[in-house]
């Protein structure tokens, strides 16, 4: 793209998982998330991009504190307000794009009362998702204030219609789709039932560069707790993938579905795991239109963030150390002495990661994962870390113990095997984004003895209640769900004729085997909403300095929300590119415009049918008005995929 005309090239800064307010009460690390976000904003201003696109989790908490909101608003006002003209226009019906707003159904830069120089477009993540009866989040507040453009929000639980924001700059056209964080299992069900639909421009659809922004698990998990890339087939040219914190500067190409996936990763480490230790980046997406091939082309230039706190992660195995002769004895004193030298090496290595930026925090994060077999090899981690006080940012949790897993035999006891459950919760599993639902299902799936299975409380209710407690700080969730299911079980037992006392346990097992409680989604949602409401008056406990109290909260995954609805797309006639003329795009479309018309809703088939039939995929690329055009195999219709130019990686560390 060297020598391209920037007046006709979209330049979009892409970042994700900002997690503003993470560990905000920590004396040393409390400002890390804001430093990184400010750097992202400054890069956007420095690079003179058209807009900033965020992939979810702008906030770390569903209910961010007042200090976090204040700092966020100040940063957005500082970097996003100004007189710089906006060079692109929105040609879709913004009443549909921002249908979740009553009064401001348009982008903030088109508001006559605001002077926006850098528009910010964002979806929600699993940390800052809408909740409550009105499905409101902190992003709604920022959007209502005109600070961000919040899209990709739906309120239906059964069906999703993705409606794009259609952007134009010169001859370059982008269809921007957003899908805010959805409960993984619900999304899996919606797709397989053929209820994930989307709209596309009715004419010249090959000229549109289609970008889909999602915030889901990308790493494959057990059952349905992730979003398979095949579910997005035929729709995108590029997927911006939020939620995964590992920064991957080079886009991955899915050869089967023929699209690219860019995973920017987080801008701040919210867990001390290996994936978070890689350098943090944001990316500049450039899209232009090739007059020769009549198709879009793009490239991504990555920028390494300079204000991120250095983080060194290493893992050692005590058995290997003994085998290789690094330590002579496996007692705790010998192991501690070796670890002390190792931590010194890691601190020295972290000093080499200082970028020279005056705002970059000086104290590094150090995490040494220690795998052991014998409990006698453990030493007091907090006392060990105290000797590094003032030299590292997390002295109290430098060491993370992981006991090597062995094949375990379940004992015939009448309670849960907590030792086995802890083994499932080791940092290797959590680092791969396995959430609490996966862990509980894996644990109870192994159990054959009925005495070790749950009695009254269902697995579904338990997992949803735990996620609600962790992510939404609903302290009463588990107790309330248990009481509700206990009352329902009592009701079911009382309805039985001639029930004997000695038969009660067997009847409970029978009712459980008939899945009496597993499908009470609506009842559970109501109970959890009530628990959340009660918990709002409970003061939030402060995390200990140096701890990772929020680590599990992040790893738990999405909670069970009821927040998706159908949205239909109107494609509007293009307006002129000036700020004043663009304001006209706020007016409501009144009928079909010649040559651009209304976008067509295209229904997807269930995954099983979609994979088996090429015919079912053809409508994705064929405009509905062109009935005379012959259907051809999907690979033929995708022959005009946008060209992907070279990837430029810049760390700007000099």
N, C-alpha and C positions, 0 to 999 in steps of 0.2 A: 504493500500500500504506500510505498514511498512516493512522494510527490502528489498525493491525492489532494483534491479540492476539499478543504475542511468545511466550506460552506455547504457541501453536499454529503458530508460524512458525519454520521452519528458517532459521538464520543461519550460513552457511558462509564462512569466509575462504579464498579461492582464490589460490594463487601457484604459480609453476613455475620450473624452471631456476635453482635457488639457487646451484649450482656452488661449494659450500663447499670451500675449499682452493685456489681458483684463484689462481695467481701467489703462493702463500703465502710464498715465499722472497724476494719483492721487498720491499725496505726500506720503500718508500712505499705500495705497493698491496696488500701481503700480507694486510691485515685487512679489505679492502673487502667481501668476500663475507659475512663474519661480521657486520659492521655492518648490512648489508641484511637478513640473516636475523633478527637480533635485533629489527629494527624490525617485520618481519612478525609475529613472535611477540608483540611488545608491542601491535600493533594488534589482534591476535586477543584479547588479554586486555582491552584497553581497550573493544573493541566487544562483549565478552561473547558471542562467537560459540559455537555448539555444537561446532564442530570445525574443524580446519585441513586443507584438501585440497591436496595438492601434485601437480603434473603431471609429475614425473620429474626426473632429474639433480639430486638433492639434493646429491650430491658431484660434484666436477669430475673426479676420478680414480677408476678402477675399484678401485684399492687405495689409499685415502686414507692419508696419513701419520698417525703417532701424535698429533702436535700437532693436526691437523685433527679427528681422532676425539675427542680430549679436549675441544676447544672446543665441538664439536657436542653432546656428551653434557652438558656443563655448561649450555649454553643450553636444551636440552630439559628438563633437570631444573629449571632456574630458572623456566621459564614454563609447563610442562605438568603439574607436580605440585602438588597442593593439595587442599583439601577442598570446593571448589565442586561441587555436585551436577550430574550429567549429566542433561539434560532429555529425551533421546531414547532409544529402545531399538532394538535390532537384532532383527528377527523372522525372519530367514532362518536357515538351518542354518549356523552358523559353522564347523562341521567341514568344510563344502564351501568356504566363503569363504576359509578359511585352511588349506586342505588340505596346503599345502607345509610345515607345521610338525608335528612329531611329538608334542610335549607341550603346546603352547599354542595350541589351535585356537579361540581366542576373542579378542575385542578387548581391548586392554590395560586399559581402564577397568573391565572386568568382573572383573578379577583381585583376589581378596581381599587379596593381599599388596602391592598397589600402590594409591596414592591419586592418581588421574589427574583433573585438573581441565580439561585441554584435550586431547582425543584428536587425534592427527595421523594422517591416512590418506594414503598415498603409493603411487604406482607407481614402477617403475624407469625410467630413461632409457637412452640409448645410452652415457652416460659411467659410470654406476654399475650396469650390468647384471650379472646373475649369470653366472659363468664357471666353467670347470674341470669335472672329472668330476662333482662334486656340485652344480653350478649354484648357487654361493654368492656373495653380494655383501655389501658393507658394510651394506646395508639389512637383510639377514637378521640381522646381529649386533645392530643397533639394535632390531629387532623382538623378537628372543629376549630382549633385556634389558628389554622392556616399555616402550620409549621411543616407538615408532611402531607403526602398524598397516600392514603391508606387504601389498598385495593386487595383483591383476592379473598374477601370476606363473604361467607355464605351462612345461611341460617337453617337450611333444610337438612334433615338427618338421612334422607332416603335417596337424594339425587343431587348431582352437581352439574351445572352448566357453566363451563369456562367461557367467559366473554372477554375478548381482548381489548386493551387500550390501543388504538391504532394511531401510530406516530408517523409523521412525515417530515423530512428535511430535504428539500430539493427533490431529487428523484429517488431518494432512499426511503424505504418504508419498513417499519417494524410493527409487528403484531405482538404486543406484550401481554402474556397471560400470567395470572397469579393464582396460586393455590396455597392459601394459608394452612398452617399445620392442622391436620385431621387425624383423629384416632386411627391408628394403622389398620386395625381389624375392620373398622367401619369402611375405610377407604377400599380395602381389599374386597369387601362384600359389594360395595357400590359398583366397582369396576367389573367384577365377575358377573354381576346381574345386568350389565349393559346400561347402567344409569349414570355413567360419567360421560357427559356430552360436551360439545364445544361449538363455538361459532367461528366461521371463517369468512373473509371478504368474498362477495359473490363473483367478482370478476378479477382476472389477472392475479390469481392467488400465488403464482410462482414468483411474483415480484416482491412478495412480502417475506421479510426475514422474521421467523416465528421464534420468539423467546418465551420459555416457560420457567417461572420461578416457583420452586417448591421448597417445603421445609419438612422433610420426612427422613426416617431411617433409610440410609442407602445400603449399609452393610446388611447382608442376608442374615436373618434371624430364624429361629424355629417358627413353624407354622406361618402366620400371616403378619408378623410384626415388622414389616419393612415394605418399601415401595419398589417392586421390580421395575426395572427400566422398560421392560416390554409393555407395561401398562401405558406408557407415554408414546408408544410407537405411532408413526404417521403424523403426529402433530408437530413436534418441535424441529427446528434446525439446531437450536442450542438450549440446553437445560442449565439453569443456574440452581445449584443444589445447596440449600442451607441445611442446618441442623448438625451436619458432621463437622467436627472441629479441626480435623486434620487439614492443613492447607496444602492443596495440590496445585501448584502454579501452572502446570501444563494440562490443558483440557484432554479428557479421555474420549476416544472415538468408539462408539458402539457400532460395530460393523454389521451386526444383524439388523438393528433398527435404523441405522444410517443417520445418527445424529451425534452431536458432541455434548459432553457433560463437563461443566466447569464448576469445581468445588473450591470456593475461595477460602473456606475454613473460618475459624473464629479470629477475632483480633486480640483476645485476651485469654489466658489459660484459666479455665474454671475448674480443672481437675489436674492433678499431678500424675498424668499417665503419659505413655510414650508418644501417642498421637499428638498431644499438645506441645511436645518439645521441639517439633519441627518449626522452622522460621515462619513467621506470620506474614501474610501478603494481602493486598487488595489488587484488583485487576482493572485495566482500562480496556473496555470492549469498543472496538471501532468497526462500524458497519457502513459499507458504501455499495452503490449500485454499479454493476459492470454493464456498460452500454453495449459491449460486444456480445456477451452471452445472455443479456437481458435477465440476469439473476443477481441477487445480493452476494457479497463476499465479506468476510470479516477476519479479524485477528484480535488476539488478546495480549496486551503488554502488562506484565505483572510488576508491581512495586513492592519491594520488601519494606515492612514497617520498621522505622528506626527507634520508636519510643517504647517498644515492647520490652518488658523485663526479661533479661536473660534467664533461660530455663534449661538445666542439664538433667537428663534422666538416664540412669544406667541400672542394670540388673546384674546381680551376682548370685551364684549358687554355692552354698557352703560346702556341699559335697565335692563340687569341682575344685574348690580352693584346696581342700584336703588332698584330693587326688593329684593335683598338680604341684603340691608341696608349698603353696603360698602360706599356709598356716600348718603348724605341727599338731595342734590339738583343736578339738572342736568345742572347747568350753567357751563360755560367753566372753571371758576376758580376751582370749586370743582373737575371737571374731570381732569384738569391738575395736581392738587395736588395728586390725586390718582395715575395718570400715573407716576408721579415723583417717588413715592415709589415703584411702580412696576418695573420701569427701574432700580432702585437701586438693587432690588432683582435679576433682570436678569444679571446685571453686576457681582454680587456676584456669581451667578450660572456659569457664563462664566469663572470665575477665577478657578473653579474646573476642567475645561476642558484643562487646560495647561498640556502639556505632559512632560515638563521638557527639551524638545529639545531646544537647544540654538538658533536655527534658527526660531523657531515658533514665529510669530508676537504676541506681547503682548496685543495690543488693540483689543477688540472683536467687532464683528458686532452685533448690537442689532436692532431688528425689532419688534415693538409693533403694531399689527393690531388692530385698534380701530373701532368697528362697532357702528354706531350711527343712530338716527332717526331724531333728531332736529338739524338744522344748528347752533343753539345757543350753542350746546355742543362742538363745535370745538374751539380749541385755536390755536395760531400761532405756527406751528410745528418747524419752524427754530429757533425762539426765545427760544422755549422749549428745543431744542437740544443743544443750545449754552452753557447751564449750565453743559453739560457733555463733553465739549471740552477737549481733552487730556486724556479722560478716555474711549472713544469708537472711533472706526474707521470711523463711519458714523454719526456724530452728526446732520447733517442737515436733515437727513431723517429717524430718529428713528421711528417717528410716521407715520403710513400709514392709512389714513381715508378711510373707506368703508361705504357708506350709505346703510342701509338695503333696499333691493329691495321690492317694492310693485307692485301690479298689476297696470299697467298704461294704460290709454286710449289715443289713438292717436288723437291728435287734427287735425281738417281739415285745415291744413295750407299748404302753397305752398313751404315749405322747409323741410330739414331733421330735425327730432327731436333729437337734440344733447344730450338732457338729457337722452333719451333712449339709445343712442349709448354709452354714458359714463357708464351707468348701465351695459351694456354688457362687458365693459372693466374693471370690478373690478378684484382685485387680485386673488379671488377664481378661476375665470375662467382661467385667465392667468396661474396660478399655475398648472392647469391641462393640460397645453400645448395646449390649444385651440388657433389657430393662427388667423391672421387677416382675412383670407378668410372665416373661420367659422363664425367669428363675423359679417362680412358684410352680408353674406348669411342669417344668422339668423335674422339680423335686417330687411333687405328688404323682407325676406320671410314672415314676420308678417304683412307687409303693404298691405292693400286692396285698399286704396284710391290711384288712379292713380296720384294725384297731389304730393304725397309724394315719388313716385318712381323716379328713375333716368330717365333723358330724353335722351340726346344724348349719354352719356358715358355708356358703358355696365358694368355690375357688374364684369364680368371676367376681363375686361381691367382695371377697377379701382383697383381690388385686386392685380393683377400682378404688376401694377405700384407702388402701396404702398409698396409691398414687395421689389421691385427693389430699391425704394428710401431708405428704411430702411436698408436692408441687404447689398446692394452694394453702398450705399451713392450716388446714382444717383439722384441728386437734380432736374433735369429737367424731370424726368420720367413721372410724372402725367401730367404736362403741355403738353409735347410732345404727349403723348397718347391721351389726350383730343383733341388737335388740329388735329391729324390725323383722329380721329373718327368724328370730326365735319366736316372736309372736305369730308369724305366719305358720311356722311348724306346729305350734300348739293348736292353732285353728284347724290345720289339716288333721292332726291326731284326734281332736275332739269330734270331728265329723265321722270318724270310723265307728262302726258298730261293734260292741262287745270287745273293746280293746283291753287286753290284760297287761298288767304292769310288766310282766316278764317279756312281753312282746314289743315293748316300746322301742328298744334299740333296733330291733329288726325292721320295724315299720319306718323308722327314721332312715335307715340304709335304703329301704325300698323307695321311699320318696326321693331320696337323693339320686338313686339310680335312674329314676324317671325324669330327672332334670327339672324338678318342680320349680327350682329357684334360678336356674341358669339364664332364663330369658326375660327376667324382670327388669329390662333396661329402663323403662320409663319410671318405675318405682324407685330404682336405684338412683336415677338422675334427680328425682325429687328429694330423696333422703339426703343425698350428698349436697344438694343446693342448700337445704335447710341447715346442714352441719356447717357449711361454709359461712352462712349468714351468722350463725351463733359465734363462730370463731373470730369474726372481724373485730369484736370488742376485746379479744385477748391480746395482750402486749406481745410483741415479737421478741423472742429470746435473742440476745446478741451472741454471735459466734465468738469463740475464743481466738485471740490473736495467734496467727500462725497456723490455724487449723484449716481443714478443708470440709467444713460442715456442709457446704452447699454442693459438694461433689456428687453425693448420691441423688440429691434433688435434680441435678441435671441429667444423670444417667437413667433416671426412671423412665424416660420416654413420655409420650403424649398421654394426657388424661382423657377420659371419656366425655367429650363435649357434644352438645346438640346445637350445631352452628352452621348448617349448610343449606342453601336454597338455590332455586333456579333463577338465572338471570339471562335475559335475551339481549342480543347485541344489535344496535342500529349503527350502520356505517354512514357517516355524514359526508356531504360534499366538502372538498378541501377549501380552506380559507387562505388568505394571504399570510405571509410568515412574520409580519411585524407584531409587536406586543399589542398595539391597539386593535389591529384586525383580528388577532387571535382571540381577543375578548369576545368577539362575535360568536365564537364556537360554543360559548356557554348557553346560547339560545337553544331551545328545544327543537329537534327535528320535526318537521310537519310534512310527513309523507315521504315517498321514495324519490331520491334524487337520480337524475339520469346518469348512467355510466358508473355509479358507485353503489347506489341502492342499499338494500338491507342485507346484513350478513345472514348466512344460512346456518341453522343449527344442525350439526351432523351427529348422528347417534352412533356410539361405539357398540360393538358386539361384545358379549362376554369373552374373557380371555381364551377359553377353550375353543370357541367358534372363530375368534379372531386369528388364532394361530393356524387353524386348519384351512381357512378359506382366503385366498387372495382377493376374491370378489368383494368381500366385506370391507376391505381397506380402501377400495378405489375412490369412494366418495370423499375421502380426506383431501385428495388433491384435485378432484373434479368439481368445478363450480356447478351448483344445482341448476342454474339457468342454461347450462350447455348440455341439454339432454341428447343432442345429436352426436356428441363426441363419443367415440368408442371407448369402452372400458378396456384397460390393458393391465397386465400384471403389475403389482406394486413396485417392483424394482424398475420397471420401465417408466412408471409415472414419477419415480424419484430421481430420474436421470438428471434433472435440472436442480439438484441440490446445490445450495450455495457453496462457493469455493472457499476453502479454508486456507488462509495464507500462513506464513511462517509465524511461529510463536516467539515473541521477544520477552526475555526474562531479564529484568533489571533490578539489582538489589540496592543500587545507589548507596553503597556503603563507603565509598571513597570520600 
